[in-house]
Amino acid sequence: MRLSRCLDEVKSSSRRRRTPRTALQIRWVTFLKCGGVAVGTGMHHVTMDGAGAIQFIRTWTSLARGLDAASVSPSPPCHERTLLRARSPPSVTSEHPVYSPSNLNGMPRPFVTRVYAVPPKLLADIKSDCAPGVSTYCAVTAHLWRAMCVARGLAPDAESRLRVPANIRQRLRPPLPAHYFGNAIVRDLVTVRVGDVLSQPLGFVAERIKRAVARVDDAFVRSVIDYLELESEKGSQAARGQFMPETDLWVVSWLGMPIHDADFGWGRPEFVAPAQMFGSGTAYVTQAPDKDDGVSVLFALEPEYLQCFEKAFYGE
């Protein structure tokens, strides 16, 4: 759909235009007094992940600029769901506590979302406290985890859990097609004592995160798929719609995703972010619009902890 047609359908900048539920939909277009435009979309996470959504949005915005469909995406999206189906019979070879409802026993808590810039100097300092070659995700997440434990005043002997989502497209053997369009994300869990998060070197925490990310290989992914298949046969909700306890954290990486390529013809967007967070303790690590500006962290936290968190995060 051309953008001009989308805009024609939106008669008021202050009114949202509701549409039927689909996999991905335009939810609203808002015209700002400064002359800018905010475009909101909704997606069903069962049918696609962030990479799939970005694939759709890049194609959509390219067509809005008048580019030819074939030049935008030479290969059509791959919707072959059998690539991620369970084995017959299912064989669970690893433990997957991240999907257990017993680890999502928190209560809904009021929260606010803030965007925290991590400029190049701070990012370099954080990474220098870790082992050489540590990824930006592992280093920033370790730093964020420590600041969260400080802000919430967690007991040193309490266990704190980090939920780590991993894109499995290149981890399967054979890998998924380059234009696979679906949900190709699995989760792993890192459990560390709060006292260790606070007292051990930052590299210790980053290494634990790195190991969790690295162990998501083909065998692990197949085990997750089989586990979820067996849980669905039992009628389990696989920890859907429940909340993390105050000790826990969930950090999603949008690093490496071309989120700022959504150009409708007006130039690259100034700001791209999820409109909805999955409760307190949820974070996204994203690239700044200009890669030379470092990264940003979007973090949802209870308002009473914000001041302490910011001091810990920026080392004040």
N, C-alpha and C positions, 0 to 999 in steps of 0.2 A: 504494500500500500504506500503510495506517495505521501510525503509528509504534508503537502498542501491539502490533500483530501482529509488527512487526520485533523488538521487544524480547522478546516471548514466545519467539521462535525462538532467542534468544541465551541459553543456559542458564548461562553462566559468564562473569564479567567478565575472566577471565584466558585465555580460549580464543577463538581466531578461528574464525568460521564460514565456511568456504570455500564458494563457489558457482561454478557454471559460468561460463566467460568470456562476457560479453555486452558491449554498448557501454558501459553504466554499471551498476555493481552496488554493493550494500552489502557492504563487505568485513569490517567488524567493528564491534561496539559494546562499549565498555569503560566499566564503572561504576567511578568513582573513589571513594576513601575519603572525600573531602571532600564527596561528594554530587553532584558533577558527572558529566556523561556525555560521552564522546568518541565521535563517529560518524565512521568512515572509509569512504570510497567509492573505487572504482576506475573509471577510464574509459579507453576506447580512443581515443587521440588522432586516429586516422584518421577516426573517425566524428563526432567533435565537438571543439570547442575550449573554452576557458574560458567564453566567453559562453554556449555551448550547455549546458555543465554547470551553470552558475548558473541558467539558465532552468529546467532540470529540477529542481534542488534547491529553488528557490523555489516551484515548483508542488507538489512533494512535501511540503514543510513546511507550506504553506498548507492542503493537504488534511488533513494530520495535525492541524491546529488546528480542523478541522471546517468549513472554508469550502467553498462550493459550487464545483464544477469550472469552471462557466461564468464565475463572478465572478473566479476566479483567473487564468484565461487565456482571454479571449473569442475569440482566434484560435488555432486549433490549430497545432502546430509545422509548419513547411514543410520537407519532406524532398526537394524537387525538386533532385536532383543534377545535372541537365542544365544548370543555371544556371552551373555551374563546370566544364563540360567543355571540352576543347581544341577549337580551331577545325579546320576541315578545308579545306585542309591546315594543319598547325601553322605558325605564323610567329613565330620568336623575334627580337624587335626590340631586346632589351637583353642585356647580359651579367649572368649570375647566379652569380657565384663563391661565394656563400654556400652553394650546394647542391653545390659540388664537393668530392669526397672529398680532393682535394689540400690543402684548407684545414682538414681535420680529421685531422691526422696526429699528434695527441698520444697519450700513453700514459695508461692509467688510473692515477690517483694517489689515495691516501687523502685524505679531506677531512672536515671537520665543517661543520655549518650553524649559523649564528648569526643572531639577529634584532637588527637595529640600529635603534633609534628615531631618527627625525629630527624633533625637536620643532619647533614653529612658528618659534622664534627661529633655530635652525640652518638651517631651510629658507629663511627669509627672507634670511639671510646668503648662502647658496649662490646663490639666485636673483638677489640684488643684484650678484653678480659676473658675471652674464650680461646679455645685452641685454634691454631691457624687453619684457615679454610672453612670455618664454621659458616653455615648458611645464614643469610639475613633473618630468615624466619626463626631459626632455632635461637639465635642470639637475642633478637627483639622479644620473642616469646618468653625466654628465660628472665629477661629484665622485667617484663610486664608481670610475670608470675610473682617475682620477688616483691615488686611494688604493691601488688594486690594483697599479698600476705601481710605486709606491713600495715596497709591502710585498714584492713579489716581486723587487725589485732588478733590474728589466729593463734591458738595455743601451740607452742613448739612441738608437743608430742602428738598433735593431730595429723592425720593423713590428708594431703591435698592432692587432688586428681586433675590432670590436664587432658582434655579431649582433643585429639589430633586427627583432623580429616586429611586424607591422602587421595590425590588423583591417581587412578590406577591405569590410565590409558596406556602408558608405556611400561607398566610393571607386569602386565600379563604376558604370557608366552603362548602364542604370538601376541604382539601388541594389538590393541583395538585400532580400527581404521582411523586415519588422521581426522576424518570428518564425522566421527561417531557422535551422534546426537542423542544423549540420554543422561542418566545419572550414573556416573562412573566414579563415585566417591565412596570410600569405606573409612571407618574410624578405628583408631587405636587409643589406648589409654596409658598415660604415664602417671604412676603413683609415687610421691615423694613425701617424706615427713616435712612438715612446715619448718622445723628446726634446721633441717638440711638445706631447704630452699634459702633460708635466711643466713646461715652461717658458712655453708660451703662456698667455694669460689663459683662465680657465675658460670664458668666453663663446665663445672660438674653438672649443673642443671641443664645447660645447653646440650651436653653430651647425652643425657638421658632422653631428651627430646629427639635428638638425632638418631639414637638407636631405635626408638619407636617408629620413626618415619622410615628408616632403612629396612625394618623387618617386614614391611608391607610388600611382599613379593607375590609371585603367582600362587604359591601354595597357600599363603595367608589369605589372599583374596578369595580363592576358591573355598577355603574353610569358612570365611564370613558368609559367602553366598549360601552355602549349605546350611550353616547355622540358622540364618534368617528363614530359610525354607522350612526347616523343622519347627522353628518357633511359630511360623504362620500356620502350620498344620495344627499346632496346639491351640491356636486362637490367641496367641500372645500378641500384644501390641508393640513388642520390641522397643520399649521405653519411649513411646510416642507421647507427646503432649505433657511431659512431666518436667520438673524444674531441677536444676542443679542445686545442691546444698551450698551454703556460703563458703565452704572450703575449696570449691572447685572452679575451674576455668575452662573455657572453650575458645580456642583461637583458630580462626580461618585465615588462610593465606590467599590473597588476590595478587600476590607478587608474580610478575611475568605475564599476567593477563592484560591484553590491550584495552583496558577499560576506558582509556581516554581517546580511543579512535572512533568514538560514536559521533561522527561529524555529519550533521544534516545539511551542510552547506554553509553554515554560519561560523565555522571554525571548531576547534576541539573544545570539548566541555571543560568548564572550570572546576567542576566538582562532580564526582560519581561516588555513590555510596548506597548501601542497603537502606531502604526506607523503614525496615522493621528489624529489630533485634530479637533474638530468641531468649530474652530474659537477662537478668543481672549476671555478670560474669562472662558475657559473650564479647568477643573482640574480633576485629578484622584488621589484618596488616595489608596495606595497599601501597602501591607506588605513588609518589607525588606526581602531579600533572607534568612537571618538568623533572626528568630523571636526575638532574643535577641537584635537586632540592631534597634528596633523601626519601624517606618513606613516611607514611602516616599510620597511626593506630586509632581506629574507632573502637571505643570501649564503653560498655554499658555497666554502670555501677550505681549502688545506692547513693543518693545525694549526700548523706551524712559522712560518707567516706571520701568524697571528692578532694577536699583540701589536703588531707593527709596523703592520698594517692599521688596527687600532682607533685608534692614535695619529694616523695620517694622516687617517683619516676624521673624527675629532672635533677635529683641529687641536691636539693636545696637544704 
